[in-house]
Amino acid sequence: MMSAMDPTTLRRVVLMFVGLAIVTTGLTLVFLSMRAVMDIGGYCASGGPYVIAQECPEGAAALMPVGIIVGLLGLWMYAVSVSRLPGPRLTLLTWSALFLSLGWNFWEYGLNPPDGSDGLVWGWIICGIAFVLMGGFPLLGLFNRYVAKQMLWADAPSDMPVDPYRDTPAPVSVRHLTAPTPSTPTDSIPEALERLAELHRSGALTDEEFRAAKQRVLEEG
């Protein structure tokens, strides 16, 4: 029977999904505001004392900065909540999501100009290539890193928990921890507890493993 999730972990999971939802909202606002401007030729202006040749679509001038701020806020919320949770980290993928989506806009409008002409808008096509490269290379790096971790974990002992997404060294299970004895200064209880705390802070030990290991050190010490 699955044990109930502790309140702290539950709050982090909820904040993680809320942060992802906010990031998605911010990316969508930036994506749509860019398309609104490209629909009218790719440039516009609003307000100011000068005569404006091309007015921006209603709301487009505000959607772009609002989308960026909202996306950064959601990304911060997600990064903070997921830092102490097991599983994959999607923080860096937001960079790829932003540049690949904007690169798609450049390519679509560069190959099919909004004015209906049969020509190609090479300036937009070149920008699309640059944006796709900026968003694609991080994905390639993350993929190679994942493959390397899979190969590393394939050689790990069979009784060790496997999580190829973790950025920390091989996780330490409670059963692999030998309770130090205070027979020598290097094996004192305070130093053993400090080592456990360091493992906990780095993410190598979960909250439950840290509490169990700490209790074991205190009992056997």
Stockholm file with secondary structure:
# STOCKHOLM 1.0

chainA/1-221         MMSAMDPTTLRRVVLMFVGLAIVTTGLTLVFLSMRAVMDIGGYCASGGPYVIAQECPEGAAALMPVGIIVGLLGLWMYAVSVSRLPGPRLTLLTWSALFLSLGWNFWEYGLNPPDGSDGLVWGWIICGIAFVLMGGFPLLGLFNRYVAKQMLWADAPSDMPVDPYRDTPAPVSVRHLTAPTPSTPTDSIPEALERLAELHRSGALTDEEFRAAKQRVLEEG
#=GR chainA/1-221 SS CCCCCCHHHHHHHHHHHHHHHHHHHHHHHHHHHHHHHHHTTSCCBCSSSSCCSSBCCTTHHHHHHHHHHHHHHHHHHHHHHHTTSCSCCCTTHHHHHHHHHHHHHHHHHHHSCTTCCSSCCHHHHHHHHHHHHHHHHHHHHHHHHHHHHHHHHHTSCTTSCCCTTCSSSSCCCGGGCCCCCTTSGGGCHHHHHHHHHHHHHHTSSCHHHHHHHHHHHHHHC
#=GC SS_cons         CCCCCCHHHHHHHHHHHHHHHHHHHHHHHHHHHHHHHHHTTSCCBCSSSSCCSSBCCTTHHHHHHHHHHHHHHHHHHHHHHHTTSCSCCCTTHHHHHHHHHHHHHHHHHHHSCTTCCSSCCHHHHHHHHHHHHHHHHHHHHHHHHHHHHHHHHHTSCTTSCCCTTCSSSSCCCGGGCCCCCTTSGGGCHHHHHHHHHHHHHHTSSCHHHHHHHHHHHHHHC
//
